[in-house]
Amino acid sequence: MQLTDKHEGTTTKAFAGLRVVDFSTTIAGPHCARMLADMGAEVIKVETDGGETMRTRPPLRKGCSTVFGQLNVGKKSVVLDLKSEDGKEAVRRLAATADILVENFRPGVMRRLRLDYDNLRPVNPKLIYCSISGYGQSGPSAELPAYAPVIHAASGYDMAHLAYQPGRNRPDYCGIYHADVVTGTYGFGAIASALYQRTVTGLGQHVDVSMLESMLSLTLIELQSSQFAVKPPPRPMFGPTETADGYVMITVASEKTFQGLMGVIGRPEWISDIRFSTYAARRENWADVMDGVEAWSRQLPTEACLAELTAAGVPASAYRTVSEALADPQLAHRQALSSVEDEGGSFQVLNLPFRMSGADTKPAKTMAVLGEHTDALRNEVGLASEAPIPSGKTVATR
């Protein structure tokens, strides 16, 4: 049974009727605004006539980026020149009709354009204005340039991760941008909170989201340990466990799972062994625990290991590629992916990772072409349409 099957009545979009003006680029801001669009908000993405940087990121089909599509499906597209008075006036008029504005320019950019919160609040006191930046909107680091890899290093995350890699002293390369996704998700949550508060106060507010602080939230144990003299564990608690044909990840986080694991590997006497009988003792002797586990696991293929571990209630998984993970029947059961159409053809995007019994959270099915809604929205706010965008400016689409 799907969660929506339990709801009496028709599911709707939770944010239907809300309007969002989205100035954000790259990942963090677009991810935040994409979540708002999936929840039913009308999201108007504002770009220059060349389109934002992510439009050129592969995979590309007929000039259309599916990465850009993953981040921007369901949004309307408007092209405005923010350096011109006409473009600024269009933004002011759009902001007057909006519930939410999202931007992730470097602090100071929107102020210089006179499109910051203080300038738009008189136009629309109910506006929730979300600013996403590397270090926050004020302070000694506020105007430093920042992208996710820089924030990974600046937050201590990379060095904390390195501490769990035995025998290594060089931080990892950055290929997956955790900081962007985490920060965009915090932005979404903060906006939802501000919307609720507005039902009480009748007023909007400025939401200031810091990538640095968002990334620090991932270093839960390390953040606390850094404040106190805590002896580091002698080796990582969790890492790859070798099998006859690969590796598995085994996680032992409770007495029950430890006891189950000892039963699987044929070492039930270790449950009462003074070296392993308590959590603290196991941390001190974890290398001995894992030597015993691998003496068992190296004799079996990965699938056989997983079958025995699962039967004993021990959390474990093979190390999968993203392609292998996407083929998991669980994702098909959850309907975790949706097909989207753009001018390059069809592709799949990941849906929001939560389901609601009374709300539809799936994304739109088609992507807007760059500037597709410019004329209609300019007419709506009482501005005549500008000259057409020169040929060749709209080849990259969502």
Order of alpha helices (4+ residues) and beta strands (2+ residues): beta-alpha-beta-beta-beta-alpha-beta-alpha-beta-alpha-alpha-beta-alpha-alpha-alpha-beta-alpha-alpha-beta-beta-alpha-alpha-alpha-alpha-beta-alpha-alpha-beta-beta-alpha
